[in-house]
Amino acid sequence: MNATAADYRWLGDHCPDLIEAYCVTLVRAIPPEEALRRLHARADGRVAGIAALVGAAAEAWKESGGDRHFLGLCAIDGWTLMVEPNGYLGSLDEAAAPLSRGTELVAHFRNVNAVDHFSRYADGEPRLRFEPLLPYARGGAGPEGAVALMREVGFDPCDDGADPEVAAEAAFALAERLTGVRLTPELLDGAEFLTGSAPGF
């Protein structure tokens, strides 16, 4: 399917606490347990559904004081989905590079101040990097190759100030186009997440 930002308009209503501040990472062909290993993270347990994951993240934050990164991971269509409510680990080069060794990774992040970041890695190297709110400024090994696709999902690659909600929705759509993994309310509500925590970078 040719996803666009419009396909992710449900995020604000269905996942308001998540969409306010999150990092979503997809890593191809490695299981959740291997993703935790590459991040030097420990497994903590399992929770069912995105609402429970958001709640567990809030509790973990209280316990750690933000010293560790809370992660929720599940396998989807040959990829590992890693969701970080109020997190950002997947957006860091220190995490994305080892996670993508021998494979590929797509991650997008947004915090409560609407600071955001989108990246695609292949075998440890950044291929595309940009801020969804400022899609005109692109980096990585081959950023211009993504311009047409960015435009199709709802970004204006020449824009120097996009709408924050549309930018987040377009980031989800672009991640789907690059991975083939479509996130839906039903999928997120029905997923069983392996939870874990990683040390700070």
N, C-alpha and C positions, 0 to 999 in steps of 0.2 A: 504494500500500500504506500502511496505517496503522501506521507504525513505532512501536515502544516500546523502552524500555531493554533489554528481553529480546532484541531483535534484534541488539544490539551486545555481547552477552556474550562474543563471540569475541575482542574487542580485547585483553584481558589475556593470553590464550594466544598469539594470532597476532602481536600487535605489542607485546610487553611493554616494549621500549625506547622506543617511541613514546608509548604511553599514559601513561607515567610523567611526561613533560613534553612538551607539544606546543602548537601553535596550528594549527587547521584553519580555513581561510577559503574561502567560496564566493562568487564574484562573477558575477552574471548578465550574459550577452551581451557580454562583452569577452574577447578572446583572451589567452592567457598573455603574449604579447609586450607588449600594451597595459598589462596589469597591472604588468609590470616598469617600463614607461615612467612610469606614474603614481606609482610608488614611487621614482623616480630610481635604479633598480637596474640593474646590469649583468648580462647573460647570461653564464654561465660554461661551460655544456655540457649534457649530457644523461645521465641514469642510468635504468636500467630496474628498476622494482620498489621497493617500500617499504623492504626491507632495505638495498638499495644506497643509497637516499636517506638513511636514518638513518646509515649509515656515512660517506657524504659530508659530512653535517652535522657529525659528530664531527671529521672532518679539517679542515673549514673553521673550526671553533671553535678548534682548535689553532693554525691559521695566523693567524687574525685576533685571537685573544685576546678574542673577543666584541665587537670593535669594529664588526663588520658583521653584519647579519641574513642568515642563509642561508635560501634559499627553494627549494622544489620545486613546479613548476606543471604542470598538464596540463588539457586541455579534456575536459569530460564533459557530455553532454546539454545543450549550450547555456550551460554555466557553466564558469568557470575554478576549478579546485580548487587551492588553495595550501596546502601542508603545510610546517610549520616544526618539525622535531624539535628539542626543547629551545628553542623560540623563542616569541615573543609579539608580533611586529610587527602582525599582523592584528587584535589586540585593542586597539590604540592608536587613539584618535580621530585622531591626526595621519596615520595610514595609512588607516583605514577611511573617513574623510570623502572624500579624493580618489579612492579606489578605487570608491566607490559613487556618484560624480557621474553623474547621468543614468541610473542603474540601481539595483540593490539588492545588498546584501551580508549574509551571515550568518557570524559568526566565533565560535569558542569556544576557550578557552585554559585550560591547567592547568600548574602548575609542580611541581617535586619536593616542595615543601612543601604541595601540594594547594590552593594559592591558585588560584582559578579565576574565569573571566569569560565570559559569553555576551552577544553583542550582535547586533542586526539594524539595519541602516542602509538608508535609501532616499533617493536623491539627496543624499547628503552629510549627512543628518540622522539622529541616533539615534532609532529607534522603540521599541526594547526593549533594556534592559540589566539584567542581574542576575548574581549569583554562584550557580552551580549548587549549591554547598554551603549557600547561604542564600537559597533561592528566594522567601522571603517579602518580601525587600527588592528591589523592582523600580523601574526608572526608564525614561526615554525618553518619547517623545511620546504613546504610547498603550499603556502596559504592561499595563493591566488586560484589554485585549482578548485577551491571550495566556494568561490564567489557565486557561481550559478546556483548551486545547491542551497546556499544561505538565502539567496533571494527567493527561491521556490518555497522555502518553509516559512518565510515571513519577515526575514531581516532585510533591511536596506543597507547593503554593504558600504554605502556612501554616507550613511547617517552618523551624526556626531552626538546623538542624544535620543535614544529610543524610549518608548513607554516601558516602565519596569515590568508590568504584568505581561505584556505582549512579548517582551524579550525573554522572560522565563519560559513562556509557552513555546516560543520558537526554539529555545535551547533544547527542550524535551523533544520537539519534532526533529531537529537536526540530529540528535543522538539516535533517534529511531531510524532515520534515513541511513546513518553510517553503520548501524549495527543490525538492523532488521528486527530489533526487539521493541515491540509496542507495549507500553505500559498503559493499563486501564484501571479504573476503580476496582473492578472485580479481581483482577490479578493481584493488586496490592492488598486488598482486603483478605484474599484467600492464601496469600503467601505465608509459608513458615520460614521465619528468619533465624539463622544462626547468629547469635549476638557475640560480640567480642569487644575487646578494648586494646588499643595500640598505644605505645608510649609516644609522648610528644616529640616532634621533630624540631 
